[in-house]
Amino acid sequence: MILIWNNRLIPGVRNYIAAEKKKVVDKLQSASKSKRVGSTTELPKEGLGVGVLEKMKDDKRNDVAWQGKCSGTVYIGGNETEGHFSLISEACSMFAHTNPLHLDVFQSVVRYEAEVVAMTAALLGGKEKATGGQICGNMTSGGTESILLAVKSSRDFMKAKKGITKPEMIIPESAHSAYDKAAQYFNIKLWRIPVNKEFLADVRAIKQCINKNTILIVGSAPGYPHGIIDPIEELGELAFGFGICFHVDLCLGGFVLPFARKLGYPIPPFDFSVKGVTSISVDVHKYGLAPKGTSIVLYRNHDIRKHQFVAVTEWSGGLYVSPTIAGSRPGGLIAGAWAAMMSLGFEGYLENTRAVMEVSKKIQKGIKEIPELFIVGRPDMTIVAFGSNIVDIFEVNDIMSSKGWHLNALQRPSSIHICVTLQHELVAADFLKDLSDSVQAVKKHPGPVNGGLAPIYGAAGKIPDRVMVKELLVDFMDNTC
């Protein structure tokens, strides 16, 4: 395949590659495409009226059963008809038609956003004198938008501060793919640095890449792939010494680490208490147990945040200024996030953290007891990644999928992970039994599972020319959405 790819400009070879790519794309999207057969492509001649709600209920009943079976995905415990689920749904419904863009009309939602940001900042060092008392931020649609805004603000801040016009940023290879998106969107050269043997950001290697055009370095607490906290203090010292920005991705850890530390877990420094940290992203819709589509980007001071805003003075529609990428924003989600935080309070988050950390430790222990598996690094929180030198871990993942589990496939090294949530409290033992059975099944009968994706994941990780893999992903997305 590599030899063929190197000769891809030859017409016959090009046609062969196109046919093979189509097979892979068809395989990747086979499940989702079958669900779209008979989908609606134009307005019904006569509206369904309230009958549309029954149709939606039927559609929802045909969705995959996700309760307790997904890595991450749904972070609230229990079922959708009661408890915290019900509270959040009602809060969102109450403010479903509001839009904080109209701040003179929907004043309660505007206040909710300010309070969600303030409460989150207080959890992440905002009340400490050493942080300067200027921590500020905004709510966004998710972790990706929070990261995009932090990168954009850092770029423009460094241009104003140092005159940098050819910006570069440096990230560990474990950092979220949102930084790649930011680099493409904002024309920033991206350096992705391999992690060290402990799967932590390699501070020395990052330092060697810093130059006169560097605007930003990045750390995660924890990183999405392996659940490991980067050396935030060392990275902060590095950033401060070079006078550059430093963003900490707390999208997963923001509503766990402050409480885990309170519970006595050995959590290293990770927030604005660390000198050199200039911005933080944190998702409320993960362990904050808020509705999907709620995240926060925070800055150490207003001088940096001002570069996030877009102000327009010459539009015939009038003077315009917007704080985030979206203009209109759903006030219902902001209200849902505020309701989540106010209903749970500090003690509620403390107890939830106790629960997910205990389940995570139980799962880690259970995986260690399966001799064919190894845990990747030393997880600090609620993500547990594991691989194998004995069986094909992607074949294991395929069998787990056949048992209803939805885990995440990783690379470098080939592994899979589970992000533990409150949904897993009652099913940890089931997960470990199914995992052990799946490992033994692959060990006894190695080879691709009928309908599984192991061959694709395995091959994709071994293809040296990543352009081909990128084209496969683009074709898949183009045929899916």
N, C-alpha and C positions, 0 to 999 in steps of 0.2 A: 504493500500500500504506500510506503514512503517513497519508493522508486517511482511509482505511478504518479504520486503527488508532485514530485520534482519535475515531471514531464507533462504537467497538466495543461500547457499551452498547445500541445499537439492535438488537433481536432478529435481524433479517435479516442485519445486518452481523456480529453475534456468531456466527451459524451459519456464515457464510462464512469467518470467521477460524479457527473451530474446524476446518473442513474443510481449509483450507490448511495449518494447523499439523500436522494429521494426515499430510498428504502429506510434509511436511518430515521429521517424526519417522520415518515409514515408510522414507524414503530413507536417513536416517542409520543406522537399525538394520537395513537390509536384509541386510547381510552376516552380522552376528552372529545374526540371527533364523533365517536359513536353516540355520545350523549346529546349531540346537536342535531341529529337527524330529525327532520320535520320542524326545525326551529322557525320562528316568526321572522319574516323579512320585510313586511310592510304592515301598515296600520290595518286593523280589522275594519271592515265596512261599517259595522255597527259596534259601538263600544260594549264592553262586557259589564259595565257598571260595577256594583259591589261584588258581582260574581268573580271578578278578577282575583279577589282575595282567596276564594276557594281554590282557584287554579294555582295560585302561589303556594298554598298549603300543600297541595298535591305534589308540586315540583319539589318543595322542600323535603317532603317525606321520601322522595327518591334520591336525595343526596346521600353521600357516603355517611355511615354511622361514625362520627368522630369522637364521641364521648369516651374519654380515657384512652384513646388509641393513637393520638397524634403527638409528635414531637413539637412542643411549643403550640402554635396555632391558636388554641383557646386556653386562656390563663385562669379564667374564673372557674371555681369549683361548682359542683352540683349540676342541675339541669336548667334549661332555659325558661322554665315556667314559674320559678320561685326564687326566693333569696336575693342575692346580689344581682343575678341576671335580671330579675323582674324589676328591681329598683332602677337599674341603669336604663332599661328599656323605657320605663315610664318617664324618667328624667329627660331622655332624648326626645321622646314624643312630645313632651310639654313645650319644647323649644325648637321643634322640627322646622318651623318656618322662619326662624330668626337668622340674621346675618350681621356679624360684628362690623362689617364694612360701614353699616349705618349706625355709627356709634351714638348718634343723637336720639335714635329711635329705640334700639335694643340695649338699653343701658345696663340691664342686669347681666346680660351675656358678656358685655365688655368688662364688667367688674369680675365676673367669674374667671375670665381668662387671666386677668391681672392677679387674682388670688391663687389660681392654680400655679402660675409661674412663681409667685412669691413663696408659696408653701414648698414647692420643689426646691427652689434655691436655698431655703432654710435647711433642708435635709442635706444639701451638698456643700456646706461650708459657708453659706451666705450670711450667717449670723456671727461668724468669727471676725474679730477685729482685724486680723492679719489680711483678710481678703479685701479690705478697703471699703466695704459697705455699699458698693455700686453695682453688685451683680444684678443683671437685668436679662430679659429675654422675651420670647413669644411662643405661642403654641403653633404647631405645624400639623401637617397631615400624616406624618409618620417619621420614622428614623431617617429615611433617605432624604426627605426634604430638610430635616434638621441639619444633617451633614452637609447637604448642598449649600444651605444658607451660611453655615459656619465657614465653609471653604471660600465662598464668594466674599464674605465679609473680611476674612483674613487676607485674601488677595488684594482687595481694594484698600484695606488698612495699611498693608505693607507697601503698596504703591505710594500712598500718601506719606508714609513715615520714611521710607528709604528710597523711593523713586524706582522700585522694581517694575520693569515693563515686560520681562520675559520670565514669568513666575514658574517656580518648581515646588513640588511638595514630595515629602518622603514618608512612605508608610510601610509597615511590616506586611508580609504576604498574608498574614492572618487577618488584616484589617478588612472591613466590610467592602463589598463591591460598589457601594455608593460613592466611594472616593474615585473609582474609575469613571463613574458617571459624571461626577463633578469635574474631573480633569477634562473630559470630552466637552462638556457644556461650556466651561469657562476658560478653555484654551490654556490649560496648565500642564506643564511637563510632569509626568508622574514617575517616581522611582519606587518600585516595589522591592523591598529588601527581604531576603530569606530570614526566617526566625532562627533562633539558636537551638541547641540540642534539647532544651526544656520547652521548646515551642513558645518562647517569649520573644518579644521585640528585641532585636540585637542592637543595643545602644551604641556599641563601638562601631558597628557597620553603618548605622544611621549617621553617626558623627562624621564618618569618612566621606559621606555623600553631600554634606552641607556645603553650599557655596554661596556666592554673592547674590544668586537669584532665588535662593530658598526662602519661601514665605511661611511654610508650615510643616510641622511633623505631627505624627498621630500615634496615639496609644489607645488600647481598649481595656475596659474593666467590666466584665471579661470580654475576650474575643469570641465571636460567634462560633467558629469551628470547634474549639476545644474547651471553651469555658475557663480559660486561664487569664489571670490579670497581668497585664504588661507591667514592667517596672516604671510606674508613673513618676515616682520621685526622681529617678535618674533621668528620665526623658524631660521632666520639667526643668531640672537643673541645666540640661543641655540647651533647651530652648531659651531659657532666660539668659544664659551665657552668650548666646549668639544673637540675642535680640530678635527672635522670630516667634511666630505664633505656635501654640501647642493645643491641639484639640483632643479631648478625651471622649471616646465613645462609651457612654453609659446607658445605651439604649436598652440593654438587658439588665444591667446591674443597678441602675439608679434607684429602683424601689425594692432592692434586696440588700445590697451591701451595707447601707447605713444601719439597717435593722440586724443583719447578721453580725456586725461588729458589736452591737448592743447585746446580742445574745452570747457573746464570748468567742465567736469564731475569729481566727487569726487573719483579719483582713488588712492588707497593707494600704497606705494612703492612696486615694484615688480621685479626690475632688478638688474644689477651689482652695482648700487648705494647703495644697501643694503649690509652691512657688513656681511660676512659669506657665501654669495652665491658663489659657486665655478664653477657651470656650468648651462647652460640654453639650452633648446631645443625650436626651433621656426619654424613653417611650413611656407614656402613661398607659398605653393600651396593652402593654405586656403585664409585668408584675404590679403595675399601678391599678390593674383590674378595671380600667376605663374602657369605653367603647372603641372599636377599631377606627383608626384614623386620628389618633391623638398622641402627639409627641411634643417635646419642648426643646428649644435651643436656648442655651444660656451663655452670657458673656461676662467676663470679669468687670467690664465697665462700659459706659455709654459711648465712649470714643470709638470702640470697636463695633458695637452694635449699629451705630449710625450708618455704617457702610453696608448694612443689610438692606436698608430701605431704598425704595425707588420713588423719587419725587419728579413730577412732570409739571412744567410751568407753561408750555406753549401749546397745549392741547385745546382745541376749540370747545371741548366738553367741560372746560374749567380747570382749576388747579386740582392736582391729583397726587396723592401719596399713599403708598401701600407698604406694610411691614414685611410681608412674606411673598412667596411665589404666587399664591392664589390671591385674587382680588376678593371676590365673594367667598365666604367660608361658612361651613355649616355650624350655626350656633348650637344646634342640638348636641353635637359631639362635645363642644366645649362644656355645655351644661352637664352632660353625662360624666365628663372627667371630674368636674367640680363635685358632683354628687358622689362619685366613687370615693374621692379623697375625704370628703366631709363625713360620709357615712361610716367609713372604716376607722379613720383617725389613726394616731400613732400606734395604739395598742392593737388595733385590727391588723395593721401591716406587720407588726411584730409577731403576732401569732401565725399569720399566713407564711411569713418567712421561716418561722420555726418548723412549720409543717413541710414546706417544699425542700428545705435543707435536709431534714431528716429522711425524707423519701429519697432524695438525691444520694445521700450517703448509703442508704440501704441498697439502692441500685448499683452504686459503685462496688460495694462489697460483694454483691451477687455476681457481677461481671468478673471480678477478680477470681471468683471460685470456679469459673468456667476455664479450664486449663488451655483451651485452644485460643482464647482471646487475651488481648492486652489492652489496658487503658492508655490512651494517648496523653502523655504529660501528667500533671497533677491538677485536676480540676479544682478551682477555687469556689465554685458556686453551684449552679443547678444544671449545667450542661455536662454530659458525660459522653466523650467520644471513645470509640473502641475499634480495634482492628484485629488482624490475625496473620500470623506467619505460617499457619497450617492449612486453613481453608480459605476459599475466595469469599471475602467479606461481602461483596456485592451479591453473590449467590445467596448468602445468609439473609441479606436484606430483601431479596426477592421472595424468599420463603416467609419471612416475617410479614411482607406485604400481603401474601396470600392468606395469612392469618388475621388480616385486618389492621395491622400496624402501619403507621405512616411515619417513617424515620427519614433522616437526612443523609444522603450520600456525600462523602467528602473526598478530597484528594490531598496528596502531599502531607501525610501518607494516606494511602487508600484506607478508608475507614467509614464508619457511620456514627451518628450521634443521636441522643435523645435529649431534648430540652424538657426538664421536669417541671410540671405545673401542678396546681391543685387538683387537676383532673386525674392525676396519677396516684393520689393517696390510696385509693381502694384497689388499684390494679397492678401495683409494683410486683407482687408475687406472680401474677399471671404473666407479666412482661418477661420476667426472668425465666420462667418455665418455658415459655414459647421461644425465647432466645436460645436457651440450652438445647431444646428439641431441634431448632432450626440448624444450629451448629452441627449437631450429630447427624442430621439428615444430609447435609452437604458433605460431611466427612465420609459418610457411608456411600453416598451416590453423588460424587462431584460432577459438575457440568452444568450448563445453562438450564434454567427452569423455563418450562414452556410459557411463553408470554412475558418472561422477565426481562429486565433491562441491564442485567449484569454484563453481558458482552459489550454493550454500548459504553457503559461507565468504565469498564476495564480498558477498552480500546482507546477511549478519549483521553485517559490519563497517560497513555504510552505514546501518543502521536507527538513527535517533537515539534512539528510545524503547527503552532497554535492558531495560525490563520484558518486552517481547515476546520478546526473545532469551532472557532468563532463563526464561520460561515454556516456551519450546521445549526448553531444556536439561533442565528438570525433567521435562517429559513424556517426553523421550527416555530419561532415567535410569529413570523409573517403569515404562517399558515394556521396559527392558533387563534389570534385575536382579530 
